Each structure stands twice: as C-alpha cells, then as structure tokens.
Amino acid sequence: MDTPGVSAGNSSVAPLADTDSKVQRRRWIILGVLITSLMAIVLDNTVLNVALKTIAEPTAGLGASQSQLEWAINSYTLVFAGLLFTFGVLGDRIGRKRMLMVGLASFGLFSLITAYSHSPDQLVWARAAMGLAAAAVMPQTLSIISNVFDPAERPRAIGIWAVAVGIGIAIGPIVGGLLLAHFWWGSVFLINVPFCAASVVAIALLVPESKNPNPGRIDYVGVLASIAGLVLVVYGIIQGGDKGSWVHLDVLGPALGGLAILAFFVWYEARVRYPSLDVRLFRDARLSSAIGALSLVFFGMMGALFFLSFYLQSVRGYTPLKAGAFSLAFAVAQMLTAPRSAALVRRFGAKSVVASGLLLVTAALISYQLLNVATPIWVLALAFFVQGAGMGLVMPPATEAVMSVVPRERAGAGSALTNTARQVSGALGVAVLGSILAQAYRSQLGPHLSALPAPARNAATSSITASQAVAAKLGPAGRDLSAFADTSFVHAMHLTTLISAAITLLGALVVMRWMPGRARAGTARQAQAAGSAGEAAHVNGAVPASETAAVPGNGAVPGNGAVLVSEAAPASEVAAGGPGGPAAREG
C-alpha cells in the first residue's frame, strides 16, 4: 500500500515531511484545507459570467464588447491551461506545499489588480495573470491528496474534491450576484483576497510537504508551443464570430497556424524525454476516455453558462443576484449525485455511470430549445438540475480514472492532465459557442436594422447588451428593436445549444465504445489477490510504489518511468467492481 510518510525500500515516492501517524490523523482536515484553498480558483471560473452584462455597460462597467468579454474569460483559462503541466512538474520538483502557497499568494495579488482595471484591455491582461497564479495552485491539490490518502481511501477523497469543484463552479454566479447587488463589478475579484490569505496560513500550519525525488526537466518548448497553439486557435474562432464569416484570412490564418503548432506539440511531446504532456499516457483507453468525458462535459457547461447569463439578465430582465440563484439547482443536483457516483461505479462500472452522466447533460442542453422570451422560468431551473446531475456522475469517476493510471510520484502531472482538459475545453466552449452565438445573432437581427444609420447598426449587432443600449437611446421607437434583439438572441441560443448537445452526445458514444466496463467477479478476485501480493512486496521494499499501483496489461513503460496500463485498472478498484482489463469488460 502507498503509505503517506513512508518510503519503503527502493520506492521512488518521496516521503512526506510529517510523520505517518500525524498525517493519517488529520488527513480529512487536510482535504478540507485543500478544498477551501481551491474554492477561490474554482469560483473564478464562473463568478465572472454573472458580471458580464455589467462589465459590458459603458457607465456601470467598462463598455466591453462581446469579443472582449470572451477574452476576459479565455485569457484566464488559456494561460491557466497552458501552464498547468509546467507547475505540476515544478510542484513535484520543489515541493507541492511550497508551490501551493506561492500560487495562492500570487492569485490574491493579481485578483486585487484585476478588481481595479480601468479598461477592457487591462481586464484581459490582469485576468491572464490570474490564470498564471491559478495554474500554480490547481495541480498541487490533487497531488497532495494522492500522497496523503492511501489507495483504499483515495477514490472517496477525490470524489469529495470533484464535488467541491463542481459546487464551486455552480455557486460562482450566486456569489457574483450577491456582490453585484451591493458593490461594483470589481468586487467579484476582490473577494478572492481574504480567501487566499486565510488559505496560505492554513496550508502553512496543516498541510505536509511532498515532492518527487526524481523529477524531470521542464519542457520549455512544449509549454510555449501549447500556449501559442491554443491562443491562436481561440483567437481565430473569436475572430470568426466578430467578422460574421469563417472564410476570412484573419480567421483561417490564426486558426490553422494554431492547429499546426498544436500538431508539432503532440509530435514533440511524443519524442522528448521529459514531456510537459506525456501523450503516451493516452494509449490507456481508461485514461483517454475519461479525459474525453471531462473535456466534453466542461465544453458544454462553460459555453452554456456564458450565454445563459445574457438570457437571464438581458432577455428576461433578472438582476445579477436572481440570475445567479438559478445555479443553485445546478449545485444541489451535483451534491446529490456526485457523492453516490463511487457506489454506482462499484455496481454498474465506470463506463455506464460516465456515459449516463453525459447523456443527462445532452438531454439538458436539448431542453434549452424550450426556452423563449416568456417560457416559465422553472423550465430553466429543471434543465440546470438535470445538467448538474449529469456532471455529478461524470466528474468523480473520470477524475479518479485518470489519477489511478498515473504513478503516485507523478501525481502533479496527472492532476494537471485532468485540469488542463477542463480548462481547455471550457475555453473552447466559450470561444466556439460564443462565436456561433454572435454570428447567428448578427444574421438574425441584421434585417431589422435597415432603418438605422450605419454606426448605430454596427453597434447594435455587436451583442444583445449593445442592441438594448441603442434601443434605449431611440426612446419609444426602440421598443421594436429591443423585441427583435430578444427573439434574435433566443434563436441564436437554440442553435448553439443544439451544437453543444451533439458534441456531448458524441462524448457519451465514445465512452460507451472505449471506456472499460465493470469487472467480473472472478477477475475481481484475481486482481484483489494480485493487488495484495503487490502491496506486500512494496511494504517489504521489493517493488516500487508506482509499480504496485496498476496491474500490467498490454501497457508500455515509457522512458520517464510512467507505467502505462493499456487495458488494466488499479487492483483496489477492480476488486471493488470498478473498471477492469479487457478480460473484465462487459460486452
């Protein structure tokens, strides 16, 4: 068993700074501290959504256009995603506790700077700095959990961590709405400062230090290529929405250039000795299908939250607080389903649970077709609940699947992998669905603006907030324009949700095809015996901890020491009825 604080024999797992008994006694307190520390980072993913309309206003906000609002979200997520692997490796190298404290302190400082931005450009750059600090925080939390909890308790701890992430994302709009009801828009960032300060103190007092004694070198080429490729792809997508045409040099140039850089990134990472993203890990069907499930569910969620904020505030006229309150249904559903996901996996297998979650998310996205200008608002609350329930079934099993494949001494890389999937897919969800929404809105509203002068016509088509601002200046004559803007936005929203639903449905099909199913009883007993033997060998110092973490199948062992389990699962999970190897699959 991987025991915190113990380095047995030739194990490559670094011992924790505290004694084993102290860490074991306070392991759940440590989990609480890590979740609290993470909350500011997670909240920031969605707290901005409810403030978008306010920031778009020229008087109460910064007068940001829709593309600037998309960049305010994506500058954070792209830098966040691009640096997660680097900071995961740095945490493994210099100490996860130390990196966690540095990241939180920096996040608090950059949040303070963001709160007092005076222009949309300043907001975008400040948000990018916040993404850098967040990248230093997120991977360390899962890494420390993987080192503090033994394999028997680790799925439960990761499940609680995943629930906290989901709830933090869901309550972000509520927190933002409460703040905007009493303070200016910058307060949605200022709240991070006390969170971060308190977390740094708690971490210093309670969290043990751990590191990888044999860390790899930092892959600077890979880091730069990943950031450049992602930024160019997202820039091209957003440009397509702004220009109303995807066949344009300003759109195709950056997008194709970004894809070429990302192709080079994958090629390079497969050949370098210390990759920032070990693409060979994706040979494991369990890991690759789990990453796909996480990516697609966040793609749909972040894209939906982006335009539903405008639907609630601009079309339905709700205040930011009332708009944010609808995410309570999202949070409650996750609280009900996520803690039960482990039991469901033991009974039905990860494949069935994750695929069912994706199908629920798909159903929720399709149900947005029922929304119009005067639909009873409980319909949206019900759709939010179904989508939250689906996410609660996807996130814990998929996250645990990834972390159980990656060796414990490389937990930082595994944590970065799951978080990168969430952040990149979230950024692409906002960029792709936001651009489709903008283009559909512009084409639908355009024919109703022929009577307006050219400057007013161009301003009115940039976003629904801008359309309503132009309508307000026209007085009584602007009522028709405001009504056209509402119906045009609802039409565009219907189109984007159908596309998003098709993508999450594809994700469910991928999971059903490639994710390993539930283990048969005989295979489970064999795996349990093998796992017990492996743990005994590890305790006696005969086998490194990383090698007892998995039952080898057709896996390969890359040069960096990561054990790839192409068709196998950790023995402890197979024994529990979780995903197994090819002989243990259903159908």
C-alpha positions, -999 to +999 in steps of 0.1 A: +000+000+000+012+035-007+015+048+028+020+085+033+051+094+050+069+061+043+095+054+016+098+017+015+130+001+002+136+013-034+103+032-037+106+063-058+079+081-038+092+109-017+083+107+020+061+134+035+077+159+058+054+149+087+052+115+104+028+090+091+006+090+122+002+128+122-007+128+085-032+100+089-049+116+119-055+149+101-059+137+065-096+148+063-087+182+078-060+185+052-086+177+025-108+204+039-080+229+037-072+220+002-108+223-009-111+257+008-079+268-009-092+257-043-125+274-039-113+309-049-097+294-081-128+274-090-153+302-082-133+325-106-142+302-135-179+312-133-182+342-110-173+365-139-203+351-160-229+369-140-209+402-142-205+401-180-236+423-186-225+448-160-189+450-175-204+454-210-223+486-199-205+518-207-214+536-174-216+510-146-189+488-163-161+491-189-181+492-221-166+459-232-177+443-265-187+406-268-153+396-281-136+415-252-158+397-228-149+363-243-112+373-240-117+383-204-128+347-198-104+330-221-073+349-212-076+334-178-084+298-189-058+297-217-029+308-195-043+285-168-044+255-191-011+262-209+009+263-176-008+236-156+017+209-167+047+232-160+035+240-125+026+203-119+062+194-127+075+224-106+054+212-077+068+177-080+103+192-081+104+219-054+076+208-032+038+208-037+030+227-004+055+254-013+041+258-048+006+259-035+014+287-011+032+308-037+003+303-062-023+313-037-004+345-026+000+354-063-036+348-071-047+371-043-024+399-055-035+396-092-072+395-081-066+428-064-051+443-096-080+429-117-106+444-095-094+479-102-090+475-140-099+507-159-104+493-194-113+461-211-077+456-222-064+459-186-090+435-175-079+409-201-042+412-191-050+411-154-071+380-159-042+363-178-020+370-147-047+354-125-046+324-148-008+321-143-013+320-105-042+296-107-021+272-127+004+271-097-024+261-073-047+236-090-024+207-098-009+207-062-043+200-046-048+166-063-011+158-060-013+163-022-045+142-020-028+114-039+001+114-014-019+119+018-046+092+012-038+056+006-053+038-024-083+025-004-095+060+006-082+079-024-113+074-046-135+088-018-112+118-013-110+125-050-148+122-052-152+148-024-126+170-042-146+167-075-179+175-057-163+207-043-150+217-078-185+212-092-202+231-064-177+259-066-184+263-103-221+262-097-222+288-069-199+312-086-228+330-103-247+333-069-216+348-052-212+372-081-249+382-080-247+389-042-217+411-047-231+430-076-263+436-057-243+457-032-209+466-047-193+475-081-182+448-106-146+446-093-159+431-061-163+397-078-124+396-079-117+414-047-134+386-027-105+363-036-080+383-015-092+372+020-098+337+007-062+334-004-047+350+027-066+326+051-057+296+029-020+304+029-019+304+067-039+272+070-017+254+045+015+265+063+002+251+096-015+218+085-005+206+050+025+183+048+052+188+022+059+162-006+078+161-038+091+137-064+128+128-057+134+122-094+116+150-112+121+156-149+133+187-166+109+215-175+098+212-211+101+249-222+095+241-259+063+222-251+050+249-228+055+277-253+040+256-282+009+246-262+002+282-252+009+296-286-012+270-304-042+273-280-042+311-281-041+312-319-069+287-323-091+305-299-082+339-314-093+326-349-126+312-335-134+345-318-125+365-349-149+343-369-177+354-346-168+390-347-165+392-385-196+371-392-176+349-416-154+319-411-138+321-446-116+350-439-078+354-437-080+369-402-099+338-391-084+309-410-048+322-406-046+321-368-068+290-365-048+269-390-015+283-376-026+273-341-036+238-352-002+234-369+016+244-337-005+220-317+003+192-341+040+200-336+034+200-299+020+165-299+048+152-322+075+168-300+060+156-267+060+120-280+097+122-286+112+143-258+125+126-226+107+149-201+075+160-218+051+185-203+023+164-216+031+127-218+010+118-248+019+082-244-004+081-214-033+083-239-026+048-250-045+037-220-082+036-230-093+042-195-074+074-192-081+088-227-118+081-225-120+097-190-102+128-203-126+129-232-156+128-209-143+156-187-135+177-217-168+174-234-189+179-202-170+212-195-172+223-231-210+222-229-212+236-194-189+267-198-205+275-232-240+273-218-232+294-187-218+321-209-249+327-230-274+318-203-262+347-182-272+371-211-305+352-215-314+357-178-303+393-175-308+408-209-338+388-223-357+380-191-346+412-171-334+394-140-309+411-116-274+395-114-284+380-080-316+364-093-298+352-124-271+337-102-296+320-080-306+296-108-272+279-104-284+266-071-303+239-090-270+230-106-252+228-073-279+208-055-280+182-083-242+177-081-244+174-043-270+146-047-253+126-075-215+131-071-212+115-036-231+085-049-211+081-080-185+058-064-212+033-052-227+034-087-193+027-103-189-003-080-223-016-090-225-007-127-190+001-138-174+035-147-185+031-184-222+030-176-220+058-150-200+082-170-220+076-202-252+081-183-239+114-170-231+126-205-265+116-217-281+136-189-260+166-199-271+161-235-307+160-225-304+192-205-288+210-234-315+198-258-342+210-233-329+246-238-349+245-270-379+250-249-368+284-237-381+316-253-389+351-242-418+341-220-412+305-210-420+297-174-386+300-156-390+267-138-381+250-171-347+265-170-343+255-133-352+219-142-327+219-171-300+233-148-308+205-123-305+177-149-272+192-162-258+193-127-268+157-121-251+147-152-219+165-143-220+149-108-220+114-125-191+123-148-165+142-128-156+120-098-153+087-118-134+103-147-110+121-124-103+090-103-098+070-135-070+094-146-053+096-112-053+058-107-034+053-140-007+079-133+020+068-108+018+084-074+052+101-077+039+119-108+006+129-093+013+165-103+013+155-139-019+135-135-036+164-117-025+188-144-039+165-171-074+165-157-074+202-150-060+210-184-088+190-200-113+211-181-098+245-187-090+240-224-124+225-232-141+253-211-122+280-231-131+263-264-167+260-252-168+298-246-150+306-278-168+282-302-203+285-288-198+323-281-187+329-317-215+308-332-240+327-309-226+361-321-227+352-358-262+337-355-274+367-335-260+392-360-275+374-390-309+371-374-310+407-362-295+424-392-326+425-414-344+445-387-318+473-386-320+487-421-336+519-409-308+527-385-277+547-396-245+527-402-227+535-369-258+526-349-264+495-369-228+482-364-230+489-327-264+472-323-252+439-338-221+435-315-241+420-286-276+420-271-264+444-244-253+468-272-286+463-290-306+472-259-284+503-253-291+515-288-328+508-284-328+528-251-314+559-269-342+557-295-369+561-269-404+547-279-391+539-313-366+515-298-392+491-284-394+471-316-356+469-318-355+456-282-381+430-290-362+419-322-330+417-302-346+393-276-361+370-302-328+370-322-308+361-292-332+332-283-329+319-318-291+321-317-291+303-283-312+275-296-287+269-324-257+269-301-273+245-276-281+220-303-244+220-315-233+216-279-257+187-273-244+170-304-209+172-290-218+158-256-238+130-272-206+121-292-188+120-259-213+095-245-208+073-276-170+075-272-172+065-235-196+036-243-172+024-270-138+027-254-140+031-216-135-003-198-166-017-182-174-035-149-152-063-137-165-098-135-164-115-101-137-140-110-114-113-125-120-091-094-109-119-071-078-125-091-070-088-092-075-085-055-051-113-048-025-097-072-030-064-055-025-079-021+007-095-032+019-063-048+012-043-016+031-069+005+061-067-019+060-030-017+060-030+021+089-054+021+108-030-002+108-053-032+086-034-055+084+004-061+051+020-052+045+032-087+046-004-100+020-017-074-004+010-085-015-010-115-019-045-129+000-046-161-019-055-192-007-046-227+009-015-212+042+000-220+067+017-197+080+049-212+114+063-206+102+087-179+090+058-157+053+063-161+036+030-160+010+028-188-018+003-183-034+000-217-063-023-206-060-025-168-072-008-137-057-005-102-062-037-083-081-020-055-107-007-079-110-039-099-117-057-066-144-032-058-161-040-091-147-010-109-132-009-144-110-037-154-089-051-182-101-065-215-110-098-199-131-080-173-151-058-197-188-061-203-196-068-239 
